[in-house]
Amino acid sequence: MRSTVQRSLITSTVFALVTTLPFSVTHAVADPAPDSQHVPLPDQFTTLKAGSRGIEVHNAKKRLKDLGFPPGNLSPTYDPALRMTVWAFQKANGLKPVDRIDQPTWQALLHPRRVRPLVSYGEPARTEIDLRRQLLTAWRGGKPVLVTHISTGARRSYCEKGHCGFAATPLGDYRVGARVPGWSTGILGSMFYPVYFNGGIAIHGSTLVPRYPASHGCVRVPLHNALDLYRFLQPGVPVYVRRSEAPAERRPKARGEQRSRIPKARPPKAPHRSYRHSSRPGRSTGHQTGRDGGSRR
């Protein structure tokens, strides 16, 4: 009888801890199960947004930190740092970034996707930048240790303070070069703990990191992640800039639908030869402009 009562008390205690502190136990980051979109959630998982306060905000921050998405401090307040951290987590889990922790986000927090590398040949310690999803992932020992929201080159021409150029973050394989501690002010603005990896293009903290590409070419990161990245990005660490492929949308095949037949290739027609003008190649009239010598913010 005594053992039955003890088992009942232990079960009740564990159930109370799980329902009140849902993220006190670290979950493994695994691939989503087929039914992970239909995980039942307790009624206490309400929508959190700017201005929300309480234990649920703290638990969400703790869970994000455990999963490698640093939210800054672990206060019970939904602050701007948490807002951008939620964006990063939502994008990494195939969700549209929104300004709240809603039910799909809670479900993803319970059953997150595995963070997968952009390059298969990357060194164990490296940083990967995804221009499509606007995400930066720092890897150590072949494992992701920090994932953050970013804002890269806006892909537009600009002229500011007598400095003109095209705002772009080029694709490629690079390595960390110069590093500047603290705040640094240049022609195009201020940078927090900038780490240069491609000429004047740097990874740096910024007070303005919107959900879309908005920089002059640099990789903006939230201020609360700038120092950790500065410490991680030592000279020589590889930086891979890629644009991940969007997931393919699968359209269900209609009943009775047949595969479309691919027409056979026909040999090309012989080009029409004209003798009026000479086809002698001429000299190109275009001119190539050099890269910006200044820092792109």
Disulfide bonds with the S-S distance in Angstrom:
Cys159-Cys164 1.80
